[in-house]
Amino acid sequence: MISAIVTAPPYADFLAEVAAHPIVGGLRLNTVMPLKDGPAEALERLSKLGQPLWVDLKGRQLRVVGAAIPPFTEVFISHRINVQTPVDAWFGDGRERARVVAVDGNRLILEDGPRRLVGPGESVNIPHPSLQVEGTLTETDRAYLAAMKPLGLKNVMLSYVESPADAAEVRELLPEAEILLKIETQRGLAYARTHKAGQGHLMAARGDLYVEVARPHRIVTALREIVQADPEAVVASRLFNSLAYGPIPDSADLGDAAFLLSLGYKTFLFGDDICFRRDSTLAALNLLELLAAELRP
């Protein structure tokens, strides 16, 4: 039986309809979303929709913290880092690349900036083995964990898991936490091979993992390794993205989802791209349900 976890825009008026879809098995709150009244209000409201609510903590994931408008040669990010320079960095979905010539704490000094505005919340990938990120949980992560506890909420997604200490840090603040461990880097893949689902089920978080594997074709091996390490692993991101631009999916999107089903994935997380609109969200759910039925022996 397949199921879907759907990203929930915190103020969308169609979430009750989405939550009632027969294959929906959970909702995800992306903690980079702006909130009017803070985490507690949003968590309480979304948890009443009748589906498990997963809170997506960012951990050591690198994100832009201030808009950088071209022409520019510096970007501020969410963590202090150390890395050998010069080194390449990718922004957003990995299509924008820039050369980092120096690092000053959480400031990247660029040789030549991307050709567009880089906005707050965009991910930053530096897939170099020398990268060291200072700290794990962010202040926002800690605020969400504190708000979850009195509400009895325990479902957490944790980004950029690379060591057993990452999950342990979450459980120090929320001892009863059920954690989906997002595998997004080469170190994360090594963690998955070694620890499997020992600390929580794994998630193949393809948005960043696709950039971090460096050679595009290697995503196939990475996806296979994750589901072999944990047959209950979740697969996430880059799913049915063509539906964000119209009602007819690209054939490539259909083939992609069919391939993931053939690998053995049974739970799919739909990301931000298609979940801001009712029609694209429901279309993706219906397509996944039909594809699974089509491929059922």
The 8 nearest C-alpha neighbors of each residue, nearest first, counted from 0:
[[1, 2, 265, 291, 22, 266, 292, 288],
 [2, 0, 265, 266, 22, 3, 291, 288],
 [3, 1, 22, 266, 24, 23, 265, 267],
 [4, 2, 267, 23, 266, 24, 268, 22],
 [3, 5, 25, 268, 26, 24, 23, 267],
 [4, 6, 26, 269, 27, 268, 7, 3],
 [5, 7, 27, 270, 26, 274, 28, 269],
 [6, 8, 28, 27, 9, 26, 5, 14],
 [9, 7, 11, 10, 275, 6, 28, 274],
 [8, 10, 7, 11, 41, 28, 45, 32],
 [9, 11, 8, 12, 7, 41, 14, 34],
 [12, 10, 8, 13, 9, 14, 7, 275],
 [11, 13, 14, 10, 15, 277, 16, 9],
 [14, 12, 16, 11, 15, 277, 17, 276],
 [13, 15, 17, 16, 12, 18, 11, 7],
 [16, 14, 18, 17, 13, 48, 19, 12],
 [17, 15, 19, 14, 13, 18, 20, 277],
 [16, 18, 14, 19, 20, 15, 13, 281],
 [17, 19, 15, 16, 20, 14, 23, 50],
 [18, 20, 16, 17, 21, 15, 23, 49],
 [21, 19, 17, 23, 18, 22, 16, 284],
 [22, 20, 23, 19, 24, 18, 2, 288],
 [23, 21, 2, 20, 3, 24, 1, 288],
 [24, 22, 3, 20, 2, 21, 25, 4],
 [25, 23, 2, 3, 4, 22, 50, 51],
 [24, 26, 4, 51, 50, 23, 52, 5],
 [25, 27, 5, 52, 4, 6, 53, 7],
 [28, 26, 6, 53, 7, 5, 52, 54],
 [27, 29, 54, 7, 30, 55, 6, 53],
 [30, 28, 55, 31, 32, 27, 54, 6],
 [29, 31, 32, 55, 28, 56, 54, 57],
 [30, 32, 29, 33, 120, 57, 139, 28],
 [33, 31, 30, 29, 34, 9, 8, 28],
 [34, 32, 31, 35, 30, 9, 37, 36],
 [35, 33, 37, 36, 32, 38, 41, 9],
 [34, 36, 37, 33, 41, 40, 38, 10],
 [37, 35, 34, 40, 38, 41, 39, 33],
 [36, 38, 34, 39, 35, 40, 41, 33],
 [39, 37, 41, 40, 143, 42, 146, 36],
 [38, 40, 146, 42, 41, 37, 43, 147],
 [41, 39, 43, 42, 38, 44, 37, 36],
 [40, 42, 44, 38, 43, 39, 45, 9],
 [43, 41, 39, 45, 44, 40, 46, 38],
 [42, 44, 46, 40, 41, 45, 39, 47],
 [43, 45, 41, 46, 42, 47, 40, 48],
 [46, 44, 47, 42, 43, 48, 41, 52],
 [45, 47, 43, 44, 48, 52, 42, 49],
 [46, 48, 45, 49, 44, 43, 50, 42],
 [49, 47, 46, 45, 50, 15, 18, 44],
 [48, 50, 47, 46, 51, 18, 19, 15],
 [49, 51, 25, 48, 52, 24, 26, 18],
 [52, 50, 25, 26, 53, 49, 46, 24],
 [53, 51, 26, 46, 27, 25, 50, 154],
 [52, 54, 27, 154, 155, 26, 28, 55],
 [53, 55, 155, 28, 156, 27, 56, 154],
 [56, 54, 156, 29, 30, 28, 155, 157],
 [57, 55, 157, 140, 58, 156, 54, 158],
 [56, 58, 158, 60, 157, 59, 55, 140],
 [59, 57, 136, 135, 158, 60, 56, 137],
 [58, 60, 135, 159, 61, 57, 136, 132],
 [59, 61, 57, 58, 159, 158, 62, 122],
 [62, 60, 123, 77, 122, 59, 76, 78],
 [63, 61, 122, 77, 76, 123, 121, 120],
 [62, 64, 76, 119, 120, 121, 65, 75],
 [65, 63, 119, 76, 75, 77, 120, 62],
 [66, 64, 119, 63, 75, 67, 118, 74],
 [65, 67, 118, 119, 117, 68, 116, 64],
 [68, 66, 117, 116, 74, 65, 118, 71],
 [67, 69, 116, 70, 71, 66, 117, 115],
 [70, 68, 71, 116, 115, 114, 67, 112],
 [69, 71, 68, 112, 72, 114, 113, 67],
 [72, 70, 69, 112, 73, 68, 67, 111],
 [71, 73, 109, 112, 108, 111, 110, 74],
 [74, 72, 108, 107, 109, 71, 106, 75],
 [73, 75, 107, 106, 67, 76, 108, 63],
 [74, 76, 106, 105, 64, 63, 65, 107],
 [75, 77, 63, 64, 105, 62, 78, 61],
 [76, 78, 62, 61, 64, 63, 105, 79],
 [79, 77, 105, 76, 80, 133, 61, 132],
 [78, 80, 105, 104, 133, 132, 77, 81],
 [81, 79, 132, 131, 133, 104, 78, 105],
 [80, 82, 131, 130, 132, 83, 102, 79],
 [83, 81, 130, 129, 84, 131, 80, 102],
 [82, 84, 129, 85, 86, 81, 130, 127],
 [85, 83, 86, 100, 101, 82, 99, 102],
 [84, 86, 100, 99, 83, 101, 98, 87],
 [85, 87, 84, 99, 98, 88, 100, 83],
 [86, 88, 98, 97, 99, 125, 96, 89],
 [89, 87, 125, 97, 124, 96, 98, 99],
 [88, 90, 96, 124, 93, 95, 123, 97],
 [91, 89, 123, 95, 93, 122, 92, 96],
 [90, 92, 121, 122, 93, 123, 89, 95],
 [93, 91, 94, 90, 206, 207, 122, 95],
 [92, 94, 89, 90, 91, 95, 210, 96],
 [93, 95, 92, 96, 89, 90, 91, 210],
 [96, 94, 90, 89, 93, 113, 97, 91],
 [97, 95, 89, 88, 90, 94, 113, 87],
 [98, 96, 88, 112, 87, 113, 111, 99],
 [97, 99, 87, 110, 109, 86, 100, 88],
 [100, 98, 109, 86, 85, 108, 101, 87],
 [99, 101, 85, 84, 109, 110, 108, 98],
 [100, 102, 108, 99, 84, 107, 85, 103],
 [103, 101, 107, 106, 108, 104, 81, 100],
 [102, 104, 106, 105, 107, 101, 108, 79],
 [105, 103, 79, 106, 80, 102, 81, 78],
 [104, 106, 79, 76, 78, 75, 103, 80],
 [107, 105, 75, 103, 104, 74, 102, 108],
 [106, 108, 102, 74, 73, 109, 75, 99],
 [107, 109, 73, 101, 99, 72, 100, 102],
 [110, 108, 99, 72, 111, 100, 73, 98],
 [109, 111, 98, 100, 99, 72, 112, 108],
 [110, 112, 109, 72, 97, 98, 113, 71],
 [111, 113, 72, 71, 97, 109, 114, 70],
 [114, 112, 115, 97, 95, 96, 111, 69],
 [115, 113, 112, 69, 116, 70, 95, 117],
 [116, 114, 113, 69, 117, 68, 112, 95],
 [115, 117, 68, 67, 118, 69, 66, 114],
 [118, 116, 67, 66, 115, 68, 119, 121],
 [117, 119, 66, 121, 116, 120, 67, 65],
 [120, 118, 64, 63, 65, 66, 121, 117],
 [119, 121, 63, 62, 64, 118, 122, 31],
 [122, 120, 91, 63, 62, 119, 118, 123],
 [121, 123, 62, 91, 90, 61, 120, 63],
 [122, 124, 90, 61, 62, 89, 91, 121],
 [123, 125, 89, 88, 126, 90, 122, 61],
 [124, 126, 88, 127, 87, 89, 123, 130],
 [127, 125, 211, 124, 128, 213, 130, 88],
 [126, 128, 129, 125, 130, 86, 82, 83],
 [129, 127, 130, 126, 82, 131, 185, 186],
 [128, 130, 82, 127, 83, 131, 81, 126],
 [131, 129, 82, 128, 127, 81, 132, 80],
 [130, 132, 81, 80, 82, 129, 133, 128],
 [133, 131, 80, 79, 134, 78, 59, 130],
 [132, 134, 79, 80, 78, 131, 135, 59],
 [135, 133, 132, 136, 59, 78, 137, 79],
 [134, 136, 59, 58, 137, 133, 165, 132],
 [137, 135, 58, 140, 59, 134, 141, 138],
 [138, 136, 140, 139, 58, 141, 135, 57],
 [137, 139, 141, 140, 142, 136, 143, 58],
 [140, 138, 142, 137, 141, 143, 30, 136],
 [141, 139, 137, 143, 138, 56, 142, 136],
 [140, 142, 138, 144, 139, 143, 145, 137],
 [143, 141, 139, 145, 140, 144, 138, 146],
 [142, 144, 146, 140, 145, 141, 38, 147],
 [145, 143, 147, 141, 146, 142, 140, 148],
 [144, 146, 142, 143, 147, 148, 141, 172],
 [145, 147, 143, 39, 144, 148, 142, 38],
 [148, 146, 152, 144, 150, 145, 149, 143],
 [147, 149, 151, 150, 146, 145, 152, 144],
 [150, 148, 151, 147, 146, 152, 145, 39],
 [151, 149, 147, 148, 152, 43, 146, 42],
 [150, 152, 148, 149, 147, 153, 146, 175],
 [151, 153, 147, 150, 148, 154, 52, 149],
 [152, 154, 176, 177, 175, 155, 151, 147],
 [155, 153, 53, 177, 176, 178, 152, 54],
 [156, 154, 178, 54, 53, 55, 177, 179],
 [157, 155, 55, 179, 178, 56, 54, 180],
 [156, 158, 56, 180, 181, 55, 179, 57],
 [157, 159, 181, 57, 58, 160, 56, 60],
 [160, 158, 183, 60, 181, 182, 59, 161],
 [159, 161, 187, 158, 181, 182, 180, 162],
 [160, 162, 187, 186, 190, 159, 165, 163],
 [161, 163, 164, 165, 160, 190, 187, 166],
 [164, 162, 165, 166, 167, 161, 198, 160],
 [165, 163, 167, 162, 166, 168, 161, 169],
 [164, 166, 168, 163, 167, 162, 160, 169],
 [167, 165, 169, 168, 164, 163, 170, 198],
 [168, 166, 164, 170, 165, 169, 171, 163],
 [167, 169, 171, 165, 166, 170, 164, 172],
 [170, 168, 166, 167, 171, 172, 173, 165],
 [171, 169, 174, 173, 167, 172, 168, 176],
 [170, 172, 168, 169, 174, 173, 167, 166],
 [171, 173, 170, 169, 174, 144, 168, 145],
 [172, 174, 170, 176, 175, 171, 169, 144],
 [175, 173, 170, 176, 171, 172, 169, 153],
 [174, 176, 173, 153, 177, 170, 154, 152],
 [177, 175, 153, 173, 174, 178, 154, 170],
 [178, 176, 154, 153, 155, 175, 199, 179],
 [179, 177, 155, 199, 156, 176, 180, 154],
 [180, 178, 156, 200, 201, 199, 155, 181],
 [179, 181, 201, 157, 202, 178, 160, 200],
 [182, 180, 202, 158, 204, 157, 159, 160],
 [181, 183, 187, 203, 202, 204, 160, 159],
 [182, 184, 208, 159, 207, 204, 187, 181],
 [185, 183, 187, 186, 211, 208, 182, 188],
 [184, 186, 188, 187, 189, 212, 211, 183],
 [187, 185, 189, 184, 188, 161, 190, 162],
 [186, 188, 161, 184, 190, 182, 185, 189],
 [187, 189, 191, 185, 190, 186, 192, 182],
 [188, 190, 186, 192, 187, 191, 193, 185],
 [189, 191, 187, 193, 188, 192, 161, 194],
 [192, 190, 195, 188, 194, 189, 193, 187],
 [191, 193, 189, 190, 195, 194, 228, 188],
 [192, 194, 190, 191, 195, 189, 228, 188],
 [193, 195, 191, 197, 190, 192, 196, 198],
 [194, 196, 191, 228, 197, 192, 229, 193],
 [197, 195, 200, 199, 198, 229, 201, 194],
 [196, 198, 195, 194, 199, 200, 163, 191],
 [199, 197, 196, 166, 200, 163, 178, 194],
 [200, 198, 196, 178, 179, 197, 180, 201],
 [199, 201, 196, 179, 232, 180, 231, 229],
 [202, 200, 180, 232, 179, 181, 196, 233],
 [201, 203, 233, 181, 232, 234, 204, 180],
 [202, 204, 234, 182, 205, 235, 233, 181],
 [205, 203, 235, 183, 202, 181, 206, 182],
 [204, 206, 208, 209, 236, 207, 203, 235],
 [207, 205, 236, 208, 204, 209, 237, 92],
 [206, 208, 210, 209, 205, 183, 211, 204],
 [207, 209, 183, 205, 211, 210, 184, 206],
 [208, 210, 205, 207, 211, 212, 218, 206],
 [211, 209, 207, 208, 212, 213, 93, 124],
 [210, 212, 208, 126, 213, 184, 209, 207],
 [211, 213, 210, 214, 209, 208, 217, 218],
 [214, 212, 211, 210, 215, 126, 209, 217],
 [213, 215, 212, 217, 216, 218, 210, 209],
 [216, 214, 217, 218, 213, 209, 212, 210],
 [215, 217, 218, 214, 219, 220, 212, 213],
 [218, 216, 219, 220, 215, 214, 212, 221],
 [217, 219, 221, 216, 220, 209, 215, 222],
 [220, 218, 217, 222, 221, 216, 223, 215],
 [219, 221, 223, 217, 222, 218, 224, 216],
 [222, 220, 218, 224, 219, 223, 225, 217],
 [223, 221, 219, 225, 220, 224, 218, 203],
 [222, 224, 220, 221, 226, 225, 227, 219],
 [225, 223, 221, 227, 222, 226, 220, 228],
 [226, 224, 228, 222, 227, 223, 229, 221],
 [225, 227, 229, 230, 228, 223, 232, 224],
 [228, 226, 224, 225, 229, 230, 223, 222],
 [227, 229, 195, 225, 226, 192, 224, 191],
 [228, 230, 226, 232, 231, 227, 196, 195],
 [231, 229, 226, 232, 227, 228, 263, 264],
 [232, 230, 229, 233, 200, 226, 265, 264],
 [233, 231, 201, 229, 202, 230, 226, 200],
 [232, 234, 202, 266, 267, 203, 201, 235],
 [235, 233, 203, 267, 202, 268, 204, 266],
 [236, 234, 268, 204, 267, 205, 203, 269],
 [235, 237, 270, 206, 238, 205, 269, 204],
 [238, 236, 240, 206, 239, 205, 235, 270],
 [237, 239, 236, 240, 269, 252, 256, 235],
 [240, 238, 252, 241, 242, 283, 237, 248],
 [241, 239, 242, 238, 243, 237, 273, 272],
 [240, 242, 243, 239, 248, 244, 249, 245],
 [243, 241, 245, 244, 240, 279, 248, 246],
 [242, 244, 273, 241, 240, 245, 279, 272],
 [245, 243, 242, 241, 246, 240, 279, 247],
 [244, 246, 242, 247, 243, 241, 248, 279],
 [245, 247, 242, 248, 279, 244, 282, 278],
 [246, 248, 245, 242, 249, 241, 244, 282],
 [249, 247, 241, 242, 250, 246, 252, 239],
 [250, 248, 251, 252, 241, 247, 253, 239],
 [249, 251, 253, 252, 254, 248, 255, 247],
 [252, 250, 254, 249, 253, 255, 248, 256],
 [253, 251, 255, 239, 249, 250, 254, 256],
 [252, 254, 250, 256, 255, 251, 257, 249],
 [253, 255, 257, 251, 252, 256, 258, 250],
 [254, 256, 252, 258, 253, 257, 251, 259],
 [255, 257, 259, 253, 258, 254, 260, 252],
 [258, 256, 254, 260, 255, 259, 253, 261],
 [259, 257, 261, 255, 256, 260, 254, 262],
 [260, 258, 262, 256, 261, 257, 264, 255],
 [259, 261, 257, 264, 263, 258, 262, 256],
 [260, 262, 258, 263, 259, 257, 264, 294],
 [263, 261, 259, 260, 264, 258, 223, 226],
 [262, 264, 260, 261, 265, 259, 226, 230],
 [265, 263, 260, 259, 266, 262, 233, 234],
 [264, 266, 1, 263, 2, 267, 260, 0],
 [267, 265, 2, 233, 3, 1, 264, 234],
 [268, 266, 3, 234, 233, 235, 4, 269],
 [269, 267, 235, 4, 3, 5, 234, 270],
 [268, 270, 5, 236, 6, 4, 235, 238],
 [271, 269, 236, 272, 6, 268, 274, 273],
 [270, 272, 274, 273, 6, 275, 269, 8],
 [273, 271, 270, 274, 240, 243, 275, 269],
 [272, 274, 243, 279, 271, 280, 275, 240],
 [275, 273, 280, 271, 276, 272, 6, 270],
 [274, 276, 273, 8, 271, 272, 277, 11],
 [277, 275, 274, 278, 279, 280, 273, 243],
 [276, 278, 280, 279, 13, 281, 275, 274],
 [277, 279, 281, 280, 276, 282, 246, 283],
 [278, 280, 282, 242, 273, 281, 276, 277],
 [281, 279, 274, 277, 283, 282, 278, 273],
 [280, 282, 284, 278, 283, 279, 285, 277],
 [281, 283, 279, 285, 284, 280, 278, 286],
 [284, 282, 286, 280, 281, 285, 279, 287],
 [285, 283, 281, 287, 282, 286, 288, 280],
 [284, 286, 288, 282, 283, 287, 281, 289],
 [287, 285, 283, 289, 288, 284, 290, 282],
 [286, 288, 290, 284, 289, 285, 291, 283],
 [287, 289, 285, 291, 286, 290, 284, 292],
 [288, 290, 286, 292, 287, 291, 293, 285],
 [291, 289, 293, 287, 292, 288, 286, 294],
 [290, 292, 294, 288, 293, 289, 295, 287],
 [291, 293, 289, 295, 290, 294, 288, 287],
 [294, 292, 290, 291, 295, 289, 296, 288],
 [295, 293, 291, 292, 290, 296, 257, 260],
 [294, 296, 292, 293, 291, 290, 260, 0],
 [295, 294, 293, 292, 291, 261, 290, 260]]
